[in-house]
Amino acid sequence: MTQVLKPDQSYTFSKIFELKIPADELAQELGYTLSRKRLDLPRFPGGLDRIQELCDRIEEILPYVNLASETSRREVLYKL
């Protein structure tokens, strides 16, 4: 893999986002690995209509969403 960040250059958090480096490549560049997995967060105790249908749809399309792009994240949520 080619080096994404230049060692002789300083980067701010916002500058890294401006470079639009895919998250997995950035993690590898910094010596980490990236994995996507389902989180089991606290749940709303009340009833929600069609929540299972929504969860199933999100899980179905999530692997195909470019999470590095704010536009694509927003478009996916809009279309749900």
LOSE-838006 format. One record per residue: residue in one letter; x, y, z of N, C-alpha, C in turn. Coordinates in steps of 0.05 Angstrom, whole numbers, plus 5000, padded with zeros to 4 digits. Layout:
BEGIN
  residuo  neast  nnorth   nup  caeast  canorth  caup  ceast  cnorth   cup
        A      X       Y     Z       X        Y     Z      X       Y     Z
...
This chain:
BEGIN
  residuo  neast  nnorth   nup  caeast  canorth  caup  ceast  cnorth   cup
        M   5017    4976  5000    5000     5000  5000   5018    5025  5000
        T   5010    5045  4985    5025     5070  4985   5019    5086  5010
        Q   5038    5102  5017    5035     5118  5041   5016    5141  5036
        V   4996    5145  5053    4976     5165  5049   4984    5192  5062
        L   4994    5190  5086    5003     5214  5101   5033    5217  5097
        K   5041    5242  5094    5070     5248  5091   5082    5252  5118
        P   5103    5237  5125    5115     5239  5152   5126    5267  5159
        D   5134    5282  5139    5145     5309  5144   5124    5331  5146
        Q   5099    5323  5145    5077     5343  5145   5060    5340  5170
        S   5051    5362  5181    5033     5362  5204   5004    5362  5195
        Y   4987    5347  5209    4959     5344  5202   4941    5351  5225
        T   4921    5367  5221    4900     5371  5241   4878    5352  5235
        F   4860    5349  5254    4838     5330  5251   4821    5338  5226
        S   4815    5363  5223    4799     5372  5200   4814    5368  5173
        K   4840    5372  5174    4856     5368  5149   4855    5339  5139
        I   4856    5320  5158    4854     5292  5150   4828    5286  5137
        F   4806    5298  5147    4780     5294  5134   4779    5307  5106
        E   4792    5329  5103    4793     5342  5077   4807    5325  5056
        L   4826    5308  5064    4840     5291  5046   4823    5269  5035
        K   4800    5263  5048    4781     5243  5040   4794    5215  5037
        I   4811    5208  5056    4824     5182  5057   4803    5162  5067
        P   4800    5139  5054    4782     5119  5065   4790    5111  5093
        A   4771    5106  5110    4776     5101  5138   4794    5077  5143
        D   4791    5056  5127    4808     5032  5131   4837    5038  5124
        E   4841    5055  5103    4869     5062  5096   4882    5080  5117
        L   4866    5099  5128    4876     5116  5149   4884    5100  5174
        A   4866    5082  5181    4872     5065  5205   4898    5049  5200
        Q   4901    5038  5177    4925     5022  5171   4950    5040  5171
        E   4947    5064  5161    4969     5083  5161   4979    5089  5189
        L   4960    5090  5208    4966     5096  5236   4972    5071  5252
        G   4973    5048  5239    4980     5024  5254   4957    5009  5266
        Y   4933    5015  5257    4909     5002  5268   4894    4987  5246
        T   4874    4972  5254    4856     4959  5234   4828    4969  5240
        L   4812    4969  5219    4785     4978  5222   4766    4955  5217
        S   4747    4952  5235    4727     4931  5231   4700    4943  5236
        R   4680    4935  5220    4653     4944  5225   4638    4921  5238
        K   4625    4928  5260    4608     4907  5273   4584    4920  5286
        R   4565    4904  5291    4540     4914  5303   4545    4920  5333
        L   4536    4943  5342    4538     4951  5370   4511    4945  5384
        D   4513    4935  5408    4489     4930  5424   4486    4952  5444
        L   4472    4973  5436    4468     4997  5453   4442    4995  5469
        P   4440    5011  5490    4415     5011  5505   4391    5016  5487
        R   4368    5004  5494    4345     5006  5477   4323    5022  5490
        F   4307    5035  5474    4283     5050  5482   4263    5031  5493
        P   4253    5035  5517    4235     5015  5529   4206    5015  5517
        G   4199    5036  5504    4172     5038  5493   4169    5023  5466
        G   4145    5023  5456    4141     5009  5430   4145    5028  5406
        L   4157    5017  5385    4162     5032  5361   4150    5016  5337
        D   4135    5030  5321    4123     5017  5298   4144    5012  5276
        R   4144    4988  5265    4161     4980  5243   4191    4983  5248
        I   4200    4982  5273    4228     4984  5279   4244    4961  5268
        Q   4234    4937  5269    4249     4914  5259   4253    4916  5229
        E   4233    4926  5215    4235     4930  5186   4257    4950  5180
        L   4259    4972  5195    4279     4992  5191   4307    4981  5197
        C   4310    4966  5219    4335     4954  5226   4345    4935  5205
        D   4327    4919  5195    4334     4900  5174   4344    4914  5149
        R   4330    4936  5141    4338     4951  5117   4365    4964  5121
        I   4370    4975  5144    4396     4988  5150   4418    4967  5148
        E   4415    4944  5160    4435     4923  5159   4439    4912  5131
        E   4419    4913  5115    4421     4903  5088   4438    4922  5070
        I   4435    4948  5074    4449     4966  5056   4475    4977  5068
        L   4479    4975  5093    4503     4986  5106   4530    4977  5094
        P   4533    4952  5087    4559     4944  5075   4565    4959  5048
        Y   4545    4970  5035    4549     4983  5010   4552    5014  5011
        V   4551    5024  5036    4552     5053  5040   4580    5062  5044
        N   4589    5083  5030    4615     5095  5034   4614    5113  5058
        L   4623    5103  5081    4621     5118  5106   4640    5142  5107
        A   4659    5143  5088    4678     5166  5087   4665    5190  5076
        S   4643    5187  5062    4629     5209  5049   4604    5218  5065
        E   4604    5242  5074    4581     5252  5089   4556    5252  5071
        T   4560    5259  5046    4538     5259  5028   4525    5232  5025
        S   4541    5211  5022    4530     5185  5019   4516    5175  5044
        R   4527    5182  5067    4514     5175  5093   4486    5188  5094
        R   4486    5214  5088    4461     5229  5089   4440    5219  5069
        E   4449    5212  5045    4431     5202  5024   4419    5176  5032
        V   4434    5159  5045    4423     5133  5053   4402    5137  5074
        L   4407    5154  5094    4387     5159  5115   4362    5172  5103
        Y   4366    5189  5084    4343     5203  5071   4325    5183  5057
        K   4338    5163  5044    4322     5144  5028   4309    5122  5045
        L   4317    5119  5070    4305     5100  5087   4277    5109  5094
